[in-house]
């Protein structure tokens, strides 16, 4: 079972969900702005994508530009920042049993099959 962390107001997230629907019906949708991620879920995403927290942050967000740009934080600090500001999370993120991908572009989902 796949899990997609989704924001229905984001065109990239909607495109990723549509692509996922075209590939499988074995997934759950999690609107992470309504039901925020846990620290453990962020750690799982980082482990399964083999990325650092800064790599899953949306750098075009105003909050990032005004408060975080060009600052250095350690891994735990970035996770805390993401937990407190879920809009910063790249989207959509699709998590499988062993791997996860940032599904922008949506074709990144193919890596999970």
Steps between C-alpha positions, in 0.01 A plus 500: 500500500635839397436822689487839332553813705276735308391863490189531280563874449833433329502427125815287530341295775179453297708392199689250715176357639352469151812321381493268800133419429596406144756250634322331791201509729706374794568829684383722783474877475622709791421871489795598713383857560185364667676206667862605557790260475673365806872517563516126430328544163746770395788276608350214298471724192863608539617142540300367205592788267862512616466878526588758763225715656599807296437292185131457586445869577325731252747784463255716305271539804492851648569363847818336376614813316435729796611282790717209390691583184878487541474374857658178615299254705580145599279206403291508819448875474379465139259224599361724776463788252312275256274371779417856604458622140353216293448729199878481456481132406560410136192348344379253427707237673414137433622240747523129429621207705871550424524828308343844485513772234417863459250462217584820319515415216231234542704246303727466806225272634614236249805438723267340756386223262 
